[in-house]
Amino acid sequence: MTMSPFLSAVDVDLWRGDCKVFAGLNLRVECGERVAVVGPNGSGKSTLLKALNREIYPVERSGSSLELFGESRWNVFDLRRRIGYVSEETERRYNRDLTVCDTVLSGFFASVGVHGSLAARVTDAKRDAARAWLDRVDMAWAADRTLKTLSTGERRRVFLARAMVREPDVLILDEATSGLDFRGRLTLLKSVESLGEVSLFVVTHHLSDIPTTVERVILLCEGAIAADGPPSTVLTGETLSSVYGIPIAVTAVNGRYIADFADESEL
């Protein structure tokens, strides 16, 4: 049986308010792929994420389609059960008096916490799964603590466990290392990389935040795809300099890419 792609966009126009961000976007991402999306501010990264989350919809016209898992129409809650999501914004919605285990359990219901009637739907099997995922991200020791007792990096790993607890088809990381210090960022990336073959859709400003398991990079520029391919062919000084309009040098270290100014005198 052939699995439908995670994302299939055919000749799609996407608007944010009165601004057309994408005109005739064509993009296909298969389930099982590990993809990173990068690009300057205003290139369309956030708009693309909002389309995936069904916060905005494409212009309806003949020959144009935007499908997720082979379907163009979704109940948002059903879609959330198939997509795990990690972002600083998600974390901000949570009361920090909530326990770590309950935070992860909320991932089963795509909810913020497990209050009220949801608490009655928490089974021993779900609680065991939540603790198992906390163990996988090295946070089992904190299961009964509250979110406010953890560092920012520790909390972000808790939310990674929340995203993965229902075994989603795709894990989306939306600037997932935002606000983390050096140690917290690397620890989170290592946790993501340890997930193995899970489908990834990573959106980031920083090349060094791309997990080493990513196999494909999509570089956006002004609402268009400027480059699309393996990291080694897309994340080059020549390509990035052209898109960002400044001289950029790229260095690869242990599978991670680091960008810096190639010649500051030209700024």
Buried (B, 14 or more C-beta within 10 A) or exposed (E): EEEEBBBBBBBBBBBEEEEEBBEEBEBEBBBBBBBBBBBBEBBBBBBBBBBBBBEBBBEEEEEBBBBBBEEEEBEEEEBBBBBBBBBBEBBEEBEEEBBBBBBBBBBBBBBEBBEEEBEEEBEEEBBEBBBEBBEBBBBBEBBEBBBEEBEBBBBBBBBBBBBBBBEBBBBBBBBBBBBBEEEBBBBBBBBBBEBEEBBBBBBBEBBBBBBBBBEBBBBBBEBBBBBBBEBEEBBBBEBBBBBBEEBBBBEEEEEBBEBEEBEEEEE
